[in-house]
């Protein structure tokens, strides 16, 4: 007999095995899945991994009707063919559970991890409860402490909240999506549309912003800039009114100022302390990663998750901005000091009399803010390298002293009109030095002047401008907005936005609602506004938090949701024909608007750019009747071009890469214009490699066989 420990992923199983084992763990395999036999304090333990969720929510009997509320947990291998690999993990856990006399869940300590562990224990191990390990890093000290202090029960608040979330997401997502799809099919079209309890309100935010932009009418305004010199130093100052709504006001000021002397009216200097930032919570990490290193929210979370699994950082799915002393500040700093990139900063912090980081306002009962463990990964590439450096620099900055900046405001008097210029520069770097390249502050030092100093006026420049519409959301700013409105969770928001991209409801790096995205929101708001009501979604989030705190029960919240859905779908069904008609019209309008040209095969459909599992591609709008597809570049901005290729008559597109001119490209990879009769290979002039014929969206080119070490390329004439 032994204790069976269940982890969330194989990498976590290995980390826990090596942390707890009195000697080297024994690695075994069964059915292609590795697990570990160890001895800890003379106690036999078997550690086995899951691979995320081994069970998912599904209908007891698939009906494709709505509303449908008869659901249950089923093995993911039975729900989706792409999850068939999960069956061998479930079989192994079930097999190993038979000889176990105690059970411990060591999945991530959040509601998803709790649900994964609960389902493994009750469905595979046939147990009603289990011990629970709680840890924030996969380091040996943390894992040993977690095992020694494990609880004798799972966290039922987390488990019930997690199960409720899964059930609610299914009930809303499937029922609402079926309603939309059926409405379209009643109008003779085959198209699957989807929405969900968070997806709908999130899309509405983006659509509402798009409508603000479309309805915006710019109004002109004027500014007045003084250009001149003070004590031989150039200076520019803006009129203190900042903006004028009438041009004649500006003209009058310029007229009365002609030939008049100007002088310094006042000089004001203020020293201000800029306090250090606090360590990252997940949302702040995602927004800062997008701002500083242009890594999108979903990619930033994926990189952080990999860093956590490798033992380099703490658990990233946290809303905390606090770093408790129990994480061991000095130990982490000493570990980071072994890296030459962090060594100087770490030594400076360690030399301080008091080592304590700034604490942010937000807390999370499950995990502290994101912090490096002190373990320096041996090899990091791509996003993981960038995200790790950002997390470390932010962590170190939290221990820094306040930066001191001098703000200078100079007012200039000209003909009883005041002009203002401001400058700020750093006196003491403090934590600025620690955050380094990720810091964005302007250094502007004004000339040293005093009151009544003469100002030589060289020009009064009248500037005409127009008010600008509100900016579209970025992938980072939409996350902050969703968090502010309590829509979704820290772990799901990036995925929700990505889903809107995949469904082609939004597009662009600045999130622009597409025609179909706008029309879906318009239609739902008109006929069934509760589907996109953020207040309803926010209330559900509050209910789930109360389940977590054991103030409400799962059954009560689910019963309430079913009643709401029943009423919503009853209204929807009564308007099904009208809703479908508007959505079909929106589809046709989208195809016409976003078409790259006529399909060269069926002659009836339009070629539309799509997003799939492997990126962008072009397909016929008559799919599945016409299966014409073309591969297309995953990078660059693509726009339709009303011209067919002169060689193959397939539509061409314009591709624009940053820093380059637009280029006309045929989307047909088999186009005769992309063929070449030159030799397939020749020596590389830059290294000992061989230049070989490669093919891109632009046609054929020579590329070195030693790529990426040698990036030499050559056009094929």
C-alpha positions as CSV (number, residue, x, y, z in Angstrom):
1,X,0.0,0.0,0.0
2,X,1.1,3.6,-0.7
3,X,0.0,7.2,-0.8
4,X,-1.0,8.3,-4.3
5,X,-0.2,11.9,-5.2
6,X,-2.0,13.3,-8.3
7,X,-0.4,16.3,-10.1
8,X,-1.8,18.5,-12.8
9,X,1.0,17.9,-15.4
10,X,3.9,15.5,-16.0
11,X,6.5,18.2,-15.4
12,X,5.0,18.9,-12.0
13,X,5.0,15.2,-11.1
14,X,8.7,15.0,-11.8
15,X,9.5,18.2,-9.7
16,X,7.5,16.9,-6.8
17,X,9.1,13.4,-7.0
18,X,12.6,14.8,-6.9
19,X,11.7,17.3,-4.1
20,X,10.2,14.6,-1.8
21,X,12.2,11.6,-2.5
22,X,14.8,10.4,0.1
23,X,16.9,9.1,-2.7
24,X,16.7,9.2,-6.5
25,X,13.1,8.6,-7.6
26,X,12.3,5.5,-9.6
27,X,10.7,6.5,-12.9
28,X,8.2,3.9,-14.3
29,X,6.0,3.9,-17.4
30,X,2.6,2.3,-18.0
31,X,0.7,2.7,-21.2
32,X,3.1,5.3,-22.4
33,X,2.7,7.5,-19.3
34,X,5.6,8.1,-16.8
35,X,5.0,8.1,-13.1
36,X,7.3,7.9,-10.0
37,X,7.9,5.6,-7.1
38,X,9.6,7.3,-4.1
39,X,10.2,6.9,-0.4
40,X,9.7,9.9,1.8
41,X,10.6,9.5,5.5
42,X,10.3,5.7,5.0
43,X,6.8,6.1,3.5
44,X,6.0,4.7,0.1
45,X,4.6,7.3,-2.3
46,X,3.5,7.0,-6.0
47,X,3.3,10.3,-7.9
48,X,1.2,10.3,-11.1
49,X,0.3,13.1,-13.5
50,X,-2.9,14.2,-15.2
51,X,-2.7,16.4,-18.3
52,X,-5.0,19.2,-17.3
53,X,-8.7,18.3,-17.3
54,X,-9.4,14.6,-17.8
55,X,-13.1,15.3,-17.5
56,X,-15.3,17.9,-19.2
57,X,-18.9,18.9,-19.1
58,X,-21.2,17.4,-21.7
59,X,-24.9,16.5,-22.3
60,X,-26.0,13.2,-20.9
61,X,-27.7,12.7,-24.3
62,X,-26.7,15.0,-27.2
63,X,-29.8,16.6,-28.6
64,X,-28.7,19.8,-30.4
65,X,-31.9,21.4,-29.0
66,X,-32.1,24.3,-26.7
67,X,-32.6,24.9,-23.8
68,X,-30.6,21.9,-22.6
69,X,-29.8,21.5,-18.9
70,X,-29.2,17.8,-18.6
71,X,-25.4,17.7,-18.2
72,X,-22.7,15.7,-16.5
73,X,-19.0,15.2,-16.3
74,X,-17.6,12.9,-19.0
75,X,-14.0,11.8,-19.9
76,X,-12.5,14.4,-22.2
77,X,-11.4,11.5,-24.5
78,X,-15.1,10.8,-25.1
79,X,-16.0,14.4,-25.7
80,X,-13.3,15.3,-28.2
81,X,-11.2,13.3,-30.6
82,X,-8.3,15.8,-30.1
83,X,-8.3,14.8,-26.4
84,X,-8.0,11.1,-27.0
85,X,-4.4,11.1,-25.5
86,X,-5.9,11.9,-22.1
87,X,-7.4,8.4,-21.8
88,X,-4.1,6.8,-21.0
89,X,-3.5,9.2,-18.1
90,X,-7.0,8.5,-16.7
91,X,-6.4,4.7,-17.1
92,X,-3.1,4.9,-15.2
93,X,-4.6,7.0,-12.3
94,X,-7.4,4.5,-12.0
95,X,-5.0,1.5,-12.1
96,X,-2.7,3.0,-9.5
97,X,-5.5,4.0,-7.2
98,X,-6.4,0.4,-6.5
99,X,-3.4,-0.3,-4.3
100,X,-3.4,3.2,-2.6
101,X,-4.5,3.7,1.0
102,X,-4.4,7.5,1.0
103,X,-4.8,10.1,-1.7
104,X,-3.3,13.6,-2.1
105,X,-4.1,16.3,-4.7
106,X,-1.1,18.3,-5.8
107,X,-2.6,20.2,-8.7
108,X,-2.3,24.0,-9.0
109,X,-3.9,25.7,-6.1
110,X,-6.7,27.5,-7.8
111,X,-10.3,26.6,-8.8
112,X,-9.2,24.8,-12.0
113,X,-6.6,22.7,-10.2
114,X,-9.2,21.9,-7.5
115,X,-11.7,20.7,-10.1
116,X,-9.0,18.6,-11.9
117,X,-8.0,16.9,-8.6
118,X,-11.6,16.5,-7.4
119,X,-12.6,14.7,-10.7
120,X,-9.6,12.4,-10.6
121,X,-10.3,11.5,-7.0
122,X,-14.0,10.9,-7.2
123,X,-14.3,9.4,-10.8
124,X,-11.0,7.5,-11.1
125,X,-10.0,6.7,-7.5
126,X,-13.6,6.4,-6.2
127,X,-12.9,8.5,-3.2
128,X,-15.1,11.2,-1.6
129,X,-12.2,13.3,-0.4
130,X,-8.4,13.6,-0.4
131,X,-5.5,15.4,1.2
132,X,-4.5,18.7,-0.4
133,X,-1.0,20.2,-1.0
134,X,-0.8,24.0,-1.4
135,X,2.3,25.6,-3.1
136,X,3.1,28.6,-5.1
137,X,6.4,27.4,-6.6
138,X,7.8,24.1,-7.8
139,X,11.0,24.5,-5.7
140,X,12.2,21.9,-3.3
141,X,11.7,23.9,-0.1
142,X,8.2,25.0,-1.1
143,X,7.2,21.5,-2.1
144,X,8.6,19.9,1.1
145,X,6.8,22.5,3.2
146,X,3.6,22.0,1.2
147,X,3.7,18.2,1.8
148,X,4.4,18.5,5.5
149,X,1.6,21.0,6.0
150,X,-1.0,19.5,3.7
151,X,-4.6,19.6,4.7
152,X,-6.7,16.4,5.2
153,X,-9.4,17.7,2.9
154,X,-9.6,19.3,-0.5
155,X,-10.7,23.0,-0.6
156,X,-14.4,22.5,-1.1
157,X,-15.0,26.2,-1.6
158,X,-12.7,26.2,-4.6
159,X,-13.9,22.9,-5.9
160,X,-17.6,23.9,-5.8
161,X,-16.9,27.3,-7.3
162,X,-14.8,25.6,-10.1
163,X,-17.5,23.0,-10.8
164,X,-20.2,25.7,-10.9
165,X,-18.1,27.8,-13.3
166,X,-17.7,24.8,-15.7
167,X,-21.5,24.1,-15.6
168,X,-22.4,27.7,-16.1
169,X,-20.0,28.2,-19.0
170,X,-21.5,25.1,-20.7
171,X,-25.1,26.1,-20.0
172,X,-24.6,29.6,-21.4
173,X,-22.2,28.8,-24.1
174,X,-23.9,25.8,-25.7
175,X,-27.5,27.1,-25.3
176,X,-26.8,30.6,-26.6
177,X,-24.6,29.3,-29.5
178,X,-27.3,26.7,-30.5
179,X,-29.9,29.5,-30.5
180,X,-27.8,31.7,-32.8
181,X,-27.0,28.8,-35.1
182,X,-30.6,27.6,-35.3
183,X,-31.8,31.1,-36.0
184,X,-29.5,31.2,-39.0
185,X,-30.4,27.8,-40.2
186,X,-34.1,28.7,-40.2
187,X,-33.1,31.3,-42.9
188,X,-31.5,28.7,-45.1
189,X,-27.9,29.2,-44.1
190,X,-25.3,26.8,-42.7
191,X,-23.1,28.7,-40.3
192,X,-22.1,28.0,-36.7
193,X,-22.1,31.1,-34.4
194,X,-21.2,31.2,-30.8
195,X,-21.3,33.4,-27.7
196,X,-21.1,32.9,-24.0
197,X,-21.8,34.5,-20.7
198,X,-18.5,36.5,-20.7
199,X,-17.8,36.5,-24.5
200,X,-21.0,38.4,-25.3
201,X,-20.4,41.3,-22.8
202,X,-16.7,41.4,-23.8
203,X,-17.6,41.8,-27.5
204,X,-20.2,44.4,-26.6
205,X,-17.5,46.5,-25.0
206,X,-15.4,46.5,-28.2
207,X,-18.5,47.1,-30.4
208,X,-19.6,50.0,-28.2
209,X,-16.2,51.6,-28.6
210,X,-16.3,51.0,-32.4
211,X,-19.7,52.8,-32.5
212,X,-18.2,55.7,-30.5
213,X,-15.5,56.0,-33.0
214,X,-17.9,55.8,-36.0
215,X,-20.2,58.4,-34.5
216,X,-17.4,60.8,-33.5
217,X,-17.5,64.1,-35.3
218,X,-14.2,66.0,-35.0
219,X,-14.3,69.6,-34.0
220,X,-11.5,72.1,-34.7
221,X,-9.5,73.8,-32.0
222,X,-6.4,76.0,-31.9
223,X,-3.3,76.2,-29.8
224,X,-0.7,78.9,-29.5
225,X,3.0,78.1,-29.1
226,X,5.7,80.7,-28.2
227,X,9.1,79.9,-29.6
228,X,12.1,81.9,-28.4
229,X,15.3,82.1,-26.4
230,X,16.1,82.7,-22.7
231,X,19.8,83.4,-21.9
232,X,20.7,81.9,-25.3
233,X,18.8,78.7,-24.7
234,X,16.0,77.7,-27.0
235,X,12.6,77.4,-25.3
236,X,9.0,76.6,-26.4
237,X,5.9,77.3,-24.3
238,X,2.2,76.8,-24.8
239,X,-0.5,79.3,-24.0
240,X,-1.8,78.5,-20.6
241,X,-5.4,78.2,-22.0
242,X,-4.1,75.1,-23.8
243,X,-6.9,75.2,-26.4
244,X,-9.1,77.8,-28.1
245,X,-12.4,77.0,-29.7
246,X,-12.4,80.2,-31.9
247,X,-9.5,81.0,-34.3
248,X,-10.2,84.7,-34.0
249,X,-9.3,84.6,-30.3
250,X,-5.8,83.3,-31.3
251,X,-5.5,85.9,-34.0
252,X,-6.3,88.7,-31.6
253,X,-3.6,87.5,-29.1
254,X,-1.0,87.3,-31.9
255,X,-2.0,90.8,-33.1
256,X,-1.7,92.5,-29.7
257,X,1.6,90.7,-28.9
258,X,3.4,91.9,-32.0
259,X,6.5,93.9,-31.1
260,X,5.9,93.5,-27.3
261,X,8.7,92.3,-24.9
262,X,8.3,89.1,-23.1
263,X,9.8,88.1,-19.7
264,X,9.8,85.3,-17.2
265,X,6.8,85.7,-15.0
266,X,7.4,82.9,-12.5
267,X,9.6,79.9,-11.9
268,X,8.4,77.0,-9.8
269,X,10.4,74.0,-8.8
270,X,9.1,70.9,-7.0
271,X,10.9,67.7,-6.1
272,X,8.7,64.7,-6.2
273,X,9.3,61.1,-5.1
274,X,8.3,58.3,-7.5
275,X,7.7,55.3,-5.3
276,X,8.7,51.8,-6.5
277,X,6.2,49.6,-8.3
278,X,4.8,46.4,-6.7
279,X,5.4,42.9,-8.0
280,X,3.2,41.6,-10.8
281,X,-0.2,40.1,-10.6
282,X,-1.3,38.3,-13.8
283,X,-3.2,41.2,-15.4
284,X,-0.4,43.7,-14.7
285,X,2.2,41.3,-16.1
286,X,0.1,40.8,-19.3
287,X,-0.4,44.5,-19.8
288,X,3.2,45.4,-19.1
289,X,4.5,42.6,-21.3
290,X,2.5,44.0,-24.2
291,X,3.7,47.6,-23.5
292,X,7.4,46.7,-22.9
293,X,8.2,43.7,-25.1
294,X,5.2,43.5,-27.4
295,X,4.2,40.0,-26.2
296,X,0.4,39.6,-26.3
297,X,-1.6,38.6,-23.2
298,X,-2.2,35.0,-24.2
299,X,1.5,34.5,-25.2
300,X,2.7,36.2,-22.0
301,X,0.6,33.8,-19.8
302,X,1.8,30.8,-21.8
303,X,5.4,31.9,-21.3
304,X,4.8,32.5,-17.6
305,X,3.2,29.1,-17.2
306,X,6.2,27.4,-18.7
307,X,8.6,29.4,-16.4
308,X,6.5,28.2,-13.4
309,X,6.6,24.6,-14.5
310,X,10.4,24.9,-14.9
311,X,10.7,26.2,-11.3
312,X,11.9,29.7,-12.4
313,X,8.9,31.7,-11.1
314,X,6.0,31.4,-8.8
315,X,2.4,30.5,-9.9
316,X,1.4,33.2,-12.4
317,X,-2.4,33.0,-12.2
318,X,-2.7,35.3,-9.2
319,X,-4.4,38.5,-8.5
320,X,-2.1,39.4,-5.6
321,X,0.3,42.3,-5.6
322,X,1.8,41.3,-2.3
323,X,5.1,39.5,-1.5
324,X,5.1,38.0,2.0
325,X,8.4,37.5,3.9
326,X,7.8,33.8,3.9
327,X,9.0,33.5,0.3
328,X,12.5,34.3,1.6
329,X,13.7,37.6,0.1
330,X,17.4,37.1,0.8
331,X,17.4,33.6,-0.5
332,X,15.9,34.7,-3.8
333,X,18.2,37.7,-4.1
334,X,21.2,35.6,-3.5
335,X,20.1,33.1,-6.1
336,X,19.5,35.8,-8.7
337,X,22.8,37.4,-8.0
338,X,24.5,34.5,-9.6
339,X,23.3,35.8,-13.0
340,X,25.6,38.6,-14.2
341,X,22.6,40.5,-15.6
342,X,21.0,40.8,-12.1
343,X,24.1,40.6,-9.9
344,X,24.8,44.3,-9.5
345,X,21.2,45.1,-8.6
346,X,20.9,42.2,-6.2
347,X,24.1,43.1,-4.3
348,X,22.8,46.7,-4.0
349,X,19.6,45.5,-2.4
350,X,21.3,43.0,-0.2
351,X,23.6,45.8,1.2
352,X,20.6,47.7,2.5
353,X,19.8,47.8,6.2
354,X,16.2,46.9,5.6
355,X,15.2,44.5,2.8
356,X,11.4,44.8,2.2
357,X,9.5,45.2,-1.0
358,X,6.7,47.6,-1.7
359,X,3.3,45.9,-1.3
360,X,0.4,46.5,-3.7
361,X,-3.2,46.9,-2.7
362,X,-4.6,43.6,-4.3
363,X,-4.5,40.3,-2.4
364,X,-5.2,36.7,-3.4
365,X,-5.9,34.1,-0.7
366,X,-4.3,31.4,-2.8
367,X,-1.0,32.8,-4.1
368,X,1.3,35.8,-3.6
369,X,2.3,38.2,-6.4
370,X,4.5,36.7,-9.2
371,X,8.1,36.4,-8.1
372,X,11.3,34.6,-9.4
373,X,12.3,31.7,-7.2
374,X,16.0,32.5,-7.4
375,X,16.7,29.6,-9.7
376,X,18.3,30.8,-13.0
377,X,17.1,28.8,-16.0
378,X,19.9,27.4,-18.0
379,X,18.4,28.0,-21.4
380,X,15.6,30.3,-22.2
381,X,14.5,31.4,-25.7
382,X,11.9,33.7,-27.2
383,X,9.0,34.9,-25.1
384,X,10.1,32.9,-22.0
385,X,13.4,34.8,-22.0
386,X,11.7,38.1,-22.4
387,X,9.0,37.5,-19.8
388,X,11.5,36.1,-17.2
389,X,13.7,39.2,-17.5
390,X,10.6,41.4,-17.1
391,X,9.4,39.6,-14.0
392,X,12.8,39.6,-12.4
393,X,13.3,43.4,-13.1
394,X,9.9,44.1,-11.7
395,X,10.5,42.0,-8.6
396,X,13.9,43.8,-8.0
397,X,12.3,47.2,-8.5
398,X,9.8,46.5,-5.7
399,X,12.9,46.6,-3.3
400,X,14.2,49.8,-4.7
401,X,14.2,53.3,-3.2
402,X,11.9,56.0,-4.5
403,X,13.2,57.9,-7.5
404,X,13.5,61.6,-7.1
405,X,12.5,63.9,-9.9
406,X,12.6,67.7,-10.3
407,X,9.6,69.3,-11.9
408,X,10.2,72.8,-13.2
409,X,7.4,75.1,-14.5
410,X,8.3,78.3,-16.2
411,X,5.6,80.9,-17.0
412,X,6.3,83.6,-19.6
413,X,4.4,86.9,-19.8
414,X,3.9,88.4,-23.2
415,X,1.3,91.3,-23.5
416,X,-0.4,90.1,-20.4
417,X,-0.8,86.6,-21.8
418,X,0.8,83.7,-20.0
419,X,2.7,80.8,-21.7
420,X,3.8,77.7,-19.8
421,X,6.6,75.2,-20.3
422,X,7.3,72.3,-18.1
423,X,10.3,70.0,-17.7
424,X,11.1,67.1,-15.5
425,X,14.3,65.2,-15.0
426,X,15.7,62.6,-12.6
427,X,17.8,63.7,-9.6
428,X,18.1,60.3,-7.9
429,X,17.4,57.1,-10.0
430,X,16.3,54.8,-7.1
431,X,14.3,52.0,-8.5
432,X,14.5,53.4,-12.1
433,X,18.0,51.9,-12.3
434,X,16.5,48.5,-11.5
435,X,13.7,48.5,-14.0
436,X,16.1,49.6,-16.7
437,X,14.9,49.5,-20.3
438,X,11.3,48.8,-19.3
439,X,11.0,52.3,-17.8
440,X,9.5,54.9,-20.0
441,X,10.1,58.4,-18.6
442,X,10.9,61.6,-20.4
443,X,14.0,63.6,-19.3
444,X,13.6,67.3,-20.1
445,X,15.8,69.8,-18.4
446,X,14.8,73.5,-18.7
447,X,17.3,76.3,-18.8
448,X,18.2,77.9,-15.4
449,X,16.2,81.2,-15.3
450,X,14.8,83.6,-12.8
451,X,11.8,85.9,-12.6
452,X,12.0,89.0,-15.0
453,X,14.6,87.4,-17.2
454,X,14.0,88.7,-20.7
455,X,12.6,86.3,-23.4
456,X,13.5,86.8,-27.0
457,X,10.3,85.9,-28.9
458,X,11.1,84.5,-32.3
459,X,7.7,83.3,-33.3
460,X,4.1,82.9,-32.1
461,X,2.9,79.7,-33.9
462,X,-0.8,79.2,-34.4
463,X,-1.6,75.4,-34.5
464,X,-4.8,74.1,-35.8
465,X,-6.0,70.7,-34.7
466,X,-9.1,68.5,-34.5
467,X,-10.4,66.6,-31.6
468,X,-9.8,62.8,-31.9
469,X,-12.1,59.9,-31.4
470,X,-11.5,57.5,-28.5
471,X,-8.8,54.9,-29.2
472,X,-9.7,51.3,-29.8
473,X,-8.8,48.8,-27.1
474,X,-5.4,47.1,-27.4
475,X,-5.0,43.4,-26.3
476,X,-3.7,44.8,-23.0
477,X,-6.2,47.6,-22.3
478,X,-9.2,45.3,-22.9
479,X,-7.9,43.0,-20.1
480,X,-7.7,46.0,-17.7
481,X,-11.2,47.0,-18.7
482,X,-12.6,43.5,-18.2
483,X,-10.9,43.3,-14.8
484,X,-12.3,46.7,-13.8
485,X,-15.8,45.5,-14.7
486,X,-15.3,42.1,-13.0
487,X,-16.0,40.2,-16.2
488,X,-14.2,36.9,-16.5
489,X,-11.3,35.8,-14.3
490,X,-7.6,36.6,-14.4
491,X,-7.0,33.2,-16.0
492,X,-9.7,33.4,-18.7
493,X,-9.8,37.0,-20.0
494,X,-6.9,36.6,-22.5
495,X,-8.5,33.4,-23.8
496,X,-11.9,35.2,-24.2
497,X,-10.3,37.9,-26.3
498,X,-8.5,35.3,-28.4
499,X,-11.8,33.5,-29.0
500,X,-13.3,36.7,-30.3
501,X,-10.4,36.8,-32.8
502,X,-10.8,33.2,-33.8
503,X,-14.6,33.7,-34.4
504,X,-13.6,36.7,-36.5
505,X,-15.8,39.0,-34.4
506,X,-12.8,41.4,-33.9
507,X,-9.6,42.0,-35.9
508,X,-6.4,44.1,-35.8
509,X,-3.8,44.9,-33.2
510,X,-6.1,47.7,-32.1
511,X,-9.2,45.7,-31.5
512,X,-11.7,46.6,-34.3
513,X,-15.1,45.0,-34.3
514,X,-15.9,43.3,-37.6
515,X,-19.3,43.7,-39.4
516,X,-20.5,40.3,-38.1
517,X,-19.3,41.2,-34.6
518,X,-21.2,44.5,-34.6
519,X,-24.3,42.9,-36.1
520,X,-24.4,40.1,-33.6
521,X,-24.3,42.6,-30.7
522,X,-26.9,44.8,-32.4
523,X,-29.2,41.8,-33.0
524,X,-28.9,40.4,-29.5
525,X,-29.3,43.8,-27.9
526,X,-32.5,44.3,-29.9
527,X,-34.1,41.0,-29.3
528,X,-32.4,39.5,-26.2
529,X,-30.4,42.1,-24.3
530,X,-29.8,39.9,-21.3
531,X,-27.4,37.8,-23.3
532,X,-24.9,40.7,-23.5
533,X,-25.8,42.3,-20.2
534,X,-22.5,42.7,-18.2
535,X,-24.4,43.3,-15.0
536,X,-25.8,39.7,-15.2
537,X,-22.4,38.3,-15.9
538,X,-20.8,40.3,-13.0
539,X,-23.5,39.0,-10.7
540,X,-22.6,35.5,-11.6
541,X,-18.9,36.2,-10.8
542,X,-20.0,37.5,-7.4
543,X,-22.1,34.4,-6.8
544,X,-19.1,32.1,-7.6
545,X,-16.9,34.1,-5.2
546,X,-19.5,33.5,-2.5
547,X,-19.5,29.8,-3.3
548,X,-15.7,29.9,-2.9
549,X,-16.2,31.5,0.5
550,X,-19.0,28.9,1.3
551,X,-21.6,31.6,1.6
552,X,-23.7,30.2,-1.2
553,X,-24.3,26.7,-2.6
554,X,-23.6,25.4,-6.1
555,X,-27.2,24.2,-6.5
556,X,-28.7,27.6,-5.6
557,X,-26.5,29.4,-8.2
558,X,-27.1,26.8,-10.9
559,X,-30.9,26.9,-10.3
560,X,-30.9,30.7,-10.6
561,X,-28.9,30.5,-13.8
562,X,-31.3,28.0,-15.4
563,X,-34.3,30.2,-14.6
564,X,-32.6,33.2,-16.2
565,X,-31.6,31.1,-19.3
566,X,-35.1,29.6,-19.6
567,X,-36.6,33.1,-19.7
568,X,-34.0,34.5,-22.1
569,X,-34.2,31.6,-24.5
570,X,-38.0,31.7,-24.5
571,X,-37.9,35.3,-25.7
572,X,-35.2,34.4,-28.2
573,X,-37.1,31.5,-29.7
574,X,-40.2,33.7,-30.3
575,X,-38.0,36.0,-32.4
576,X,-35.9,33.2,-34.0
577,X,-36.8,34.0,-37.6
578,X,-36.2,37.8,-37.3
579,X,-32.8,37.2,-35.5
580,X,-31.7,34.7,-38.1
581,X,-32.6,37.1,-41.0
582,X,-30.5,39.9,-39.6
583,X,-27.6,37.6,-38.9
584,X,-27.7,36.1,-42.4
585,X,-27.7,39.7,-43.9
586,X,-24.7,40.5,-41.7
587,X,-22.9,37.4,-43.0
588,X,-23.4,38.4,-46.6
589,X,-22.3,41.9,-45.9
590,X,-19.2,40.6,-44.2
591,X,-18.3,38.4,-47.1
592,X,-18.8,41.2,-49.6
593,X,-16.8,43.7,-47.4
594,X,-13.9,41.4,-46.6
595,X,-13.7,39.5,-49.8
596,X,-10.3,39.2,-51.4
597,X,-11.9,38.4,-54.8
598,X,-14.0,35.7,-56.6
599,X,-13.2,32.0,-56.1
600,X,-11.4,30.8,-59.2
601,X,-12.9,27.3,-59.0
602,X,-16.6,27.5,-58.2
603,X,-17.0,31.0,-59.7
604,X,-19.8,31.7,-57.2
605,X,-18.2,32.1,-53.8
606,X,-15.9,34.8,-52.5
607,X,-12.4,34.2,-51.2
608,X,-12.3,35.1,-47.5
609,X,-9.3,35.3,-45.1
610,X,-9.8,32.9,-42.2
611,X,-8.0,32.1,-39.0
612,X,-7.4,28.4,-38.2
613,X,-5.3,26.4,-35.7
614,X,-2.2,27.0,-37.7
615,X,-2.8,30.7,-38.5
616,X,-4.3,32.5,-41.4
617,X,-5.5,31.0,-44.7
618,X,-7.8,31.9,-47.5
619,X,-11.0,29.8,-48.2
620,X,-14.1,30.0,-50.4
621,X,-17.3,31.4,-48.8
622,X,-19.2,28.4,-50.3
623,X,-17.4,25.9,-48.0
624,X,-18.2,23.0,-47.6
625,X,-19.6,22.9,-51.2
626,X,-16.4,24.4,-52.4
627,X,-13.2,23.4,-50.6
628,X,-10.8,25.8,-52.3
629,X,-8.1,27.0,-49.9
630,X,-4.8,28.9,-50.2
631,X,-2.1,29.3,-47.6
632,X,-1.1,32.8,-46.8
633,X,1.5,34.6,-44.7
634,X,0.8,34.7,-40.9
635,X,2.6,38.0,-40.5
636,X,2.0,41.4,-42.1
637,X,-1.1,43.4,-42.8
638,X,-3.2,42.0,-45.7
639,X,-5.8,43.9,-47.7
640,X,-7.8,43.1,-50.8
641,X,-6.6,44.2,-54.2
642,X,-9.1,44.3,-57.0
643,X,-6.8,42.6,-59.5
644,X,-6.3,39.0,-60.5
645,X,-2.9,37.5,-61.2
646,X,-2.0,37.8,-64.9
647,X,-0.4,34.3,-64.9
648,X,-3.0,32.2,-63.0
649,X,-6.0,34.5,-62.7
650,X,-6.2,33.9,-58.9
651,X,-6.8,37.1,-56.9
652,X,-3.8,39.0,-55.6
653,X,-3.5,40.8,-52.3
654,X,-1.4,43.7,-50.9
655,X,0.9,42.7,-48.0
656,X,2.4,45.4,-45.8
657,X,5.2,44.7,-43.3
658,X,6.4,47.3,-40.8
659,X,9.0,49.5,-42.4
660,X,8.3,48.2,-46.0
661,X,6.2,49.3,-48.9
662,X,3.0,47.5,-49.8
663,X,3.7,44.6,-52.1
664,X,1.3,42.9,-54.6
665,X,1.3,39.1,-54.1
666,X,-0.5,36.3,-55.8
667,X,-2.0,33.9,-53.1
668,X,-1.6,30.9,-55.4
669,X,1.5,28.9,-54.3
670,X,1.4,27.0,-57.6
671,X,1.4,30.2,-59.7
672,X,3.7,29.9,-62.8
673,X,5.2,33.3,-61.7
674,X,6.6,31.6,-58.6
675,X,8.4,28.8,-60.6
676,X,12.1,29.0,-61.4
677,X,14.4,27.1,-63.8
678,X,17.7,28.0,-61.9
679,X,19.8,25.5,-60.1
680,X,18.4,24.3,-56.8
681,X,21.6,24.7,-54.8
682,X,24.8,26.7,-54.7
683,X,27.4,27.7,-52.1
684,X,26.6,30.3,-49.5
685,X,29.0,33.3,-49.9
686,X,28.7,34.1,-46.1
687,X,29.5,30.7,-44.5
688,X,30.2,27.1,-45.3
689,X,26.5,26.4,-45.9
690,X,24.5,25.7,-49.1
691,X,22.0,28.1,-50.6
692,X,18.8,26.1,-51.3
693,X,15.6,27.1,-53.0
694,X,12.9,28.1,-50.5
695,X,9.4,29.2,-51.1
696,X,7.5,32.0,-49.4
697,X,4.3,33.9,-50.1
698,X,6.3,36.1,-52.4
699,X,7.7,33.2,-54.5
700,X,11.0,31.4,-54.5
701,X,14.3,32.6,-53.0
702,X,17.7,31.2,-52.0
703,X,18.2,30.6,-48.2
704,X,21.2,29.3,-46.4
705,X,21.1,25.7,-45.0
706,X,22.7,27.0,-41.8
707,X,19.6,29.2,-40.9
708,X,19.1,30.6,-38.3
709,X,22.8,30.9,-37.6
710,X,23.3,32.3,-41.1
711,X,20.4,34.4,-42.4
712,X,21.8,35.1,-45.8
713,X,19.1,35.2,-48.6
714,X,19.2,35.9,-52.3
715,X,16.5,36.6,-54.8
716,X,15.9,34.1,-57.6
717,X,16.0,35.9,-60.9
